[in-house]
């Protein structure tokens, strides 16, 4: 599957209806935005805005595979970013830093054709692996699917009335915290201004240091703001003039997506994070949204899972599939990841903010 910008990539197997698999460039082909607009399984992570922010920040090249030939409406698509790293190797990810990225398909034969194209891609592009972060399990994988990795996924159904949404929240962990925040006089500011970005970023630094992980580059958040426009909101809770908690949300069609959150634990007892979540729910209801997507959580992160459970959300499982020519034991590189994690936990808390930010700017383009 070479870098043929518009030609056929792989003939369909015997018994399928006639056609080919084609490669397109979603940042140049206007049909991609049209597909994302009408397809019922599209998300904020499929949008040109998300792809453009990835390209601007990390230099990733977006590419999509489709059974639709040039010059006609796209009927399906499987979108990736090419990630090239001297640390983590060459690979296709669908998509970097996304919680989920469902293949935009209409039937099983299209899925079969697009998955069958992964084998030639692995060979011709000399890829370490290809990862698909589907929201729903793939109906038919291939023999090259070497491993899977699962996460917890939470969503709140916003179609219930506001009183029911509040009643479904945990009494002490959510309801009382919201009421406490209101009694304490916490204020919430929403927007995309430089002042809100700076307040959010300072809380990101505090939070990532606490978690002993490097922060995402500030340019990532700036590019998200520029690319998403009004579909992105930064919400910051203040006690007087002190920023105590912040979240960043994205909007796509009827879904509000909680993507990033951060806080100063010295003020956690004031309920700033809970107030921001509740205001997001209220605004989602006001604007007629259907779903509040709370994103993925590592299955062993019981604290985060419990926090999301207590908002009356529905919990399900995301299962990522990795396709590779290598044996399963080589795909995730667990030993190298664990060693890097131990080193990071020992070093990162000691670094000044400027150096910590530089570490994040260097590392994140290799992580995806």
Secondary structure, DSSP 8 states (H G I E B T S, - for coil): ----SSSEEEE--TTS-S-EEEEE-TTT-HHHHHHHHH-TT--GGGSHHHHHHHHHHH--EEEEEESS-TTS----BEEEEEEEETTTEEEEEETTT-S----B-SSHHHHHHHHHHHHHHHHHTT-SEEEE--SS--SS--TTEEEEEEEEEEEEETTS-HHHHHHTS-IIIIIHHHHHHHHTT-EEEEE--HHHHHHHHHHHHHHHHHTTS----HHHHHHHHHHHGGGEEEEEEEETTEEEEEEEEEEETTEEEEEEEEE-GGGGGGTHHHHHHHHHHHHHHHTT--EEEEEEEETT-HHHHHHHHTTT-EEEEEEEEEE-SS-GGGTS-HHHHHHHHHHHHHHGGGS-HHHHHHHHHHHHHHH-
